[in-house]
């Protein structure tokens, strides 16, 4: 109920750490009608190093370890029992935010803002940011994209049939390499993998591997870096959805302060930007009687750079067209740092509490 929330917290499900003294770092998790979705990336927190870092007065990030040759695991846990029901594998990737997740026709669709590795964490050091213009790799370290994974739930029969086929395969290493890089899904001249994903309109794939694991390949939702994604949470969290809103994470873009609206159905996007302006996480606020998923407004706080550090504002965009409807600006006594997250509290929800 918002009061004493942590005092009343309880464990509803858990997954054993892949590495005993290196539990996986997780910034968030997903939830659908029937499952908790836990994404265990190969970025861990070293418990021994954490103890040492306390003595040396080092930041927590120094205790993180990246297992670059290990895959990402995606777990689906039953919401009623907490039992682990399904495990899927994917290429190693780093993530902070899940966009949304939902169940449809025997699949779980999972959308994540992904990075190839956690190098972007190193971009957060003050000295690194001060010298980013002289670092040719800075933009590459920050490069991420929103990806969609489709996790098939009805694979038992395919798993039984595949066991005898894979026993004759000699191309495990080659198979993984080809799955990782892309186009040819023939492990050898006699073996062709069957895609387990049957959802119409999806190009993401999933295959049963020789060791009986299920390896998932994602599809690209938008060829722009997207971060702090937001959706119409009240109606579409954990349910099928069409739109999400984000800030640009491409620091080398012509305008890195860009806001983005992505249509995940048609794979299209709309953007808004202003020179020298850096908006915060875009927050969708539905209309009082919304007629569509994007019927409402998008709010974002704004700060400016280059001799305008005391200028701040609130931006209001049309949820459908992503064009500006209104803004409020004012000056502050001192510079204001850019914020990342935010929340909208309506007057009606206050009265109902």
C-alpha positions in Angstrom: 0.0 0.0 0.0 3.0 2.3 -0.2 3.4 2.5 3.6 6.0 0.3 5.3 6.6 -1.4 2.0 10.0 -2.8 2.8 9.0 -3.9 6.3 6.3 -6.1 4.7 8.4 -7.4 1.9 8.8 -11.2 1.5 10.6 -13.6 -0.8 8.3 -15.0 -3.4 10.8 -16.8 -5.6 14.6 -17.3 -5.9 17.2 -18.7 -8.3 20.5 -20.1 -7.0 23.5 -18.0 -8.1 25.4 -19.5 -11.1 28.7 -18.7 -9.3 28.6 -19.1 -5.5 30.7 -16.1 -4.6 29.7 -14.1 -7.7 25.9 -13.5 -7.6 24.6 -11.9 -10.8 24.0 -8.2 -10.9 20.3 -7.5 -11.6 19.0 -3.9 -11.9 15.4 -5.1 -12.6 13.2 -8.1 -13.3 10.0 -8.7 -15.3 6.5 -10.0 -14.4 3.8 -11.5 -16.6 0.4 -13.0 -15.9 2.0 -16.3 -14.7 5.8 -15.7 -14.4 8.5 -13.7 -12.8 11.2 -13.1 -15.4 14.7 -13.1 -14.1 17.6 -12.2 -16.5 21.0 -13.4 -15.2 23.6 -11.6 -17.2 27.2 -12.7 -16.9 28.0 -9.6 -14.9 28.5 -10.5 -11.3 29.3 -8.9 -7.9 32.4 -10.5 -6.4 31.6 -11.0 -2.7 35.3 -11.4 -1.7 36.2 -8.2 -3.5 33.3 -6.4 -1.9 34.9 -7.1 1.5 38.2 -5.8 0.3 36.7 -2.7 -1.3 35.2 -1.8 2.1 38.7 -1.7 3.6 40.2 0.1 0.6 37.3 2.5 0.3 36.6 1.6 -3.3 33.3 2.0 -5.2 31.0 -1.0 -5.6 31.7 -1.1 -9.4 35.2 -2.2 -8.6 33.7 -5.5 -7.3 31.9 -6.3 -10.5 33.3 -9.1 -12.7 32.3 -9.7 -16.3 32.4 -13.3 -17.5 32.7 -12.5 -21.2 32.6 -16.1 -22.4 29.5 -17.1 -20.4 26.0 -16.9 -21.8 23.0 -14.9 -20.4 20.4 -17.0 -18.6 16.7 -16.1 -18.7 14.6 -17.7 -16.0 10.8 -18.0 -15.8 9.5 -18.6 -12.3 6.0 -19.6 -11.4 4.3 -16.6 -9.7 2.1 -18.9 -7.6 4.7 -21.4 -6.4 8.0 -19.7 -7.0 9.2 -22.8 -8.8 11.7 -22.4 -11.7 9.7 -23.5 -14.8 11.8 -22.6 -17.8 15.4 -21.6 -18.5 16.6 -20.1 -21.7 20.1 -19.1 -22.9 21.3 -16.1 -25.0 24.5 -14.5 -26.0 26.3 -12.6 -23.3 24.9 -9.1 -22.9 24.7 -6.3 -20.3 21.4 -4.6 -19.4 19.9 -2.3 -16.9 16.3 -1.9 -17.9 13.6 -4.3 -19.2 11.1 -2.4 -21.4 8.2 -4.9 -21.0 7.3 -8.5 -21.1 4.1 -10.5 -21.8 2.7 -13.9 -22.6 1.1 -14.7 -26.0 0.1 -18.0 -27.6 2.5 -20.2 -25.7 5.4 -17.7 -25.7 6.8 -15.1 -23.4 7.9 -11.9 -25.3 10.7 -10.1 -23.5 12.0 -6.6 -24.6 15.2 -5.3 -23.1 17.6 -2.4 -23.6 20.8 -4.4 -24.3 24.5 -3.7 -24.5 27.2 -6.0 -25.8 29.1 -5.7 -22.5 29.2 -3.5 -19.4 31.9 -1.1 -20.7 29.4 1.7 -20.3 29.8 1.5 -16.5 33.4 2.7 -17.0 32.0 5.7 -18.8 30.4 6.9 -15.5 33.7 7.9 -13.9 34.1 11.7 -13.6 37.5 11.6 -15.2 36.2 9.5 -18.1 33.4 11.9 -18.7 35.7 14.9 -18.6 37.9 13.4 -21.3 35.2 11.7 -23.4 35.8 14.0 -26.4 39.4 12.7 -26.6 38.4 9.0 -26.2 37.6 7.5 -29.6 36.0 4.5 -27.9 33.7 6.4 -25.6 30.7 6.2 -28.0 31.3 2.5 -28.7 31.4 1.7 -25.0 27.9 3.3 -24.7 26.4 1.6 -27.7 23.2 -0.3 -26.9 20.0 -1.2 -28.7 16.5 -2.4 -27.7 16.1 -6.1 -28.5 13.2 -8.5 -28.4 13.6 -12.1 -27.1 10.7 -14.6 -27.8 10.8 -17.5 -25.4 8.8 -20.6 -26.5 7.0 -22.5 -23.7 5.8 -25.6 -25.5 9.0 -27.3 -26.5 8.9 -30.7 -24.7 8.1 -32.7 -27.9 10.8 -30.9 -29.9 13.2 -31.6 -27.1 12.5 -35.3 -27.2 12.8 -35.5 -31.0 16.0 -33.5 -31.0 18.0 -35.7 -28.6 18.6 -38.5 -31.1 19.4 -36.0 -33.9 22.0 -34.1 -31.9 23.7 -37.3 -30.8 25.2 -37.5 -34.3 26.2 -33.9 -34.6 29.9 -33.0 -34.5 29.6 -29.3 -34.8 28.7 -28.0 -31.4 31.4 -25.2 -31.5 30.6 -24.3 -35.1 26.9 -24.3 -34.3 27.3 -21.8 -31.5 29.5 -19.6 -33.6 27.0 -19.5 -36.4 24.1 -18.8 -34.1 26.0 -16.0 -32.5 27.0 -14.2 -35.7 23.9 -14.7 -37.7 22.8 -15.9 -41.0 23.5 -19.6 -41.7 21.7 -21.8 -39.2 23.0 -25.1 -40.6 25.3 -26.7 -38.1 26.7 -29.0 -40.8 25.5 -30.5 -44.2 23.0 -32.8 -42.5 21.6 -30.8 -39.7 19.3 -27.8 -39.9 17.9 -26.4 -36.7 14.2 -25.9 -36.2 13.0 -22.5 -35.0 10.7 -23.0 -32.0 9.2 -19.5 -32.2 5.8 -19.7 -34.0 4.4 -16.2 -33.2 3.4 -14.4 -36.3 5.3 -11.3 -37.2 8.3 -12.2 -35.0 11.8 -12.6 -36.4 13.3 -13.6 -33.0 14.2 -17.2 -32.9 14.9 -20.1 -30.4 16.7 -23.4 -31.0 17.3 -26.5 -29.1 21.1 -27.1 -28.6 22.9 -30.4 -28.5 23.1 -30.1 -24.7 19.2 -29.7 -24.6 19.4 -26.0 -23.7 17.3 -23.6 -25.6 19.3 -20.8 -27.2 17.4 -17.6 -28.1 18.3 -15.0 -30.8 16.7 -11.6 -30.4 15.3 -9.2 -33.0 16.0 -5.5 -33.2 13.2 -3.2 -32.2 14.8 0.1 -33.1 18.2 1.0 -34.5 18.7 3.8 -31.9 20.1 3.6 -28.5 17.2 3.7 -26.0 17.4 4.0 -22.2 15.1 4.5 -19.2 12.2 3.1 -21.2 8.6 3.8 -20.2 5.3 2.4 -21.3 1.6 2.9 -20.5 2.2 1.0 -17.2 -1.3 1.1 -15.8 -2.7 -0.9 -18.7 0.2 -2.7 -20.4 2.8 -3.7 -17.8 3.1 -7.5 -18.2 0.6 -7.4 -21.1 0.9 -7.1 -24.9 1.7 -3.5 -25.8 2.7 -1.4 -28.9 4.6 1.7 -27.8 7.5 2.6 -25.5 9.2 5.9 -24.8 12.9 6.4 -24.0 15.8 8.8 -24.0 18.7 8.4 -26.5 21.8 6.6 -25.2 23.8 7.3 -28.4 26.3 9.8 -27.0 27.7 10.4 -30.5 24.3 11.2 -32.1 23.8 14.6 -33.8 21.7 15.4 -30.8 22.3 13.1 -27.8 19.4 14.8 -25.9 16.8 13.1 -28.1 13.5 11.6 -26.8 12.2 8.6 -28.7 8.8 6.9 -29.2 9.1 3.4 -30.6 6.3 1.4 -32.3 7.3 -2.2 -31.6 4.6 -3.5 -34.0 5.7 -1.7 -37.1 9.3 -1.1 -36.0 9.0 2.6 -36.5 10.0 5.5 -34.3 9.3 9.2 -33.7 11.8 11.6 -32.1 11.9 15.0 -30.4 15.0 17.1 -29.7 16.2 20.6 -29.2 19.7 22.0 -29.5 21.6 22.1 -26.2 18.6 20.6 -24.3 18.8 17.3 -22.3 15.4 15.8 -21.2 14.9 13.2 -18.5 13.1 9.9 -18.7 9.9 10.4 -20.7 6.8 9.6 -18.6 3.5 8.7 -20.4 0.4 10.0 -18.8 -2.9 8.7 -20.3 -5.8 10.9 -21.2 -8.8 10.8 -18.8 -10.6 8.5 -21.2 -7.9 7.2 -23.5 -9.1 5.8 -26.8 -5.8 4.2 -27.8 -2.6 3.1 -26.1 -0.8 6.3 -27.0 -3.7 8.7 -26.3 -2.2 11.0 -23.7 0.8 13.1 -23.1 4.5 12.5 -22.5 6.2 14.5 -19.7 10.0 15.1 -19.4 12.1 17.4 -17.2 14.5 19.5 -19.2 18.0 20.9 -18.4 20.3 22.9 -20.7 24.0 23.0 -21.2 26.6 25.5 -22.6 26.1 28.7 -20.7 22.4 27.8 -19.8 23.1 25.6 -16.8 20.6 27.5 -14.6 17.7 26.9 -17.1 15.3 24.1 -16.3 11.8 23.2 -17.6 9.0 20.7 -18.0 8.2 19.4 -21.5 4.7 18.2 -22.6 4.5 16.1 -25.8 1.5 14.7 -27.6 1.6 11.0 -27.0 0.4 10.2 -30.6 2.4 12.6 -32.8 5.3 13.2 -30.4 5.1 16.9 -31.1 5.4 19.6 -28.4 2.1 20.8 -26.8 3.5 23.0 -24.0 6.4 23.7 -21.7 7.2 25.5 -18.5 10.6 27.1 -18.0 12.3 28.9 -15.1 15.7 29.9 -13.8 17.4 28.4 -10.8 19.9 29.9 -8.4 22.5 27.4 -9.5 23.2 24.7 -12.0 20.9 21.7 -12.0 22.1 18.2 -12.9 20.2 16.0 -15.3 17.9 13.6 -13.6 17.3 10.0 -14.9 14.0 8.7 -13.3 10.8 10.4 -12.5 7.1 9.7 -11.6 3.8 11.4 -12.3 1.3 11.6 -9.4 -2.2 12.6 -10.4 -4.5 14.6 -8.2 -7.2 11.9 -8.6 -4.9 9.1 -7.4 -4.0 11.2 -4.4 -7.7 11.5 -3.4 -8.3 7.8 -3.8 -5.5 6.9 -1.4 
